[in-house]
């Protein structure tokens, strides 16, 4: 059975796969930074979207 890392290494040889994977990884990292900052400020998701004047 392959480990996830071995599978990812194999798939990453495909340039298009790697480009999409890296893009998604960047979006996940951004999401985590926003969540950490929001919770650090003691804001709920609803409070944050209200302050940002956007929808959830």
C-alpha positions in Angstrom: 0.0 0.0 0.0 1.3 3.4 -0.9 1.6 6.1 1.7 0.0 9.5 0.9 3.4 11.1 0.6 4.5 8.5 -2.0 1.3 8.9 -3.9 1.6 12.7 -3.8 5.2 12.6 -5.0 4.1 10.4 -8.0 1.2 12.7 -8.9 3.4 15.8 -8.5 5.4 14.7 -11.5 2.4 15.8 -13.6 2.9 19.6 -14.0 -0.8 20.4 -14.2 -1.6 18.4 -11.1 1.2 20.1 -9.2 0.1 23.5 -10.3 -3.5 22.9 -9.0 -2.3 21.2 -5.8 0.0 24.1 -5.0 -2.8 26.6 -5.7 -5.2 24.7 -3.4 -2.5 24.4 -0.7 -2.1 28.2 -0.9 -5.8 28.7 -0.4 -5.9 26.4 2.5 -3.0 28.2 4.2 -4.7 31.5 3.6 -7.9 30.2 5.1 -6.1 28.9 8.2 -4.4 32.3 8.7 -7.7 34.1 8.5 -9.3 31.6 10.9 -6.4 31.9 13.4 -6.5 35.7 13.3 -10.3 35.7 13.6 -10.3 33.4 16.6 -7.4 35.3 18.1 -9.5 38.4 18.0 -12.4 36.6 19.6 -14.7 37.1 16.6 -17.3 34.6 15.3 -17.5 34.0 11.5 -20.7 36.1 11.5 -19.0 39.0 13.3 -16.2 38.9 10.8 -18.4 39.0 7.7 -20.4 41.8 9.2 -17.2 43.8 9.8 -16.0 43.0 6.3 -19.4 43.9 4.9 -19.5 40.6 2.9 -21.7 37.5 2.9 -20.6 34.3 4.5 
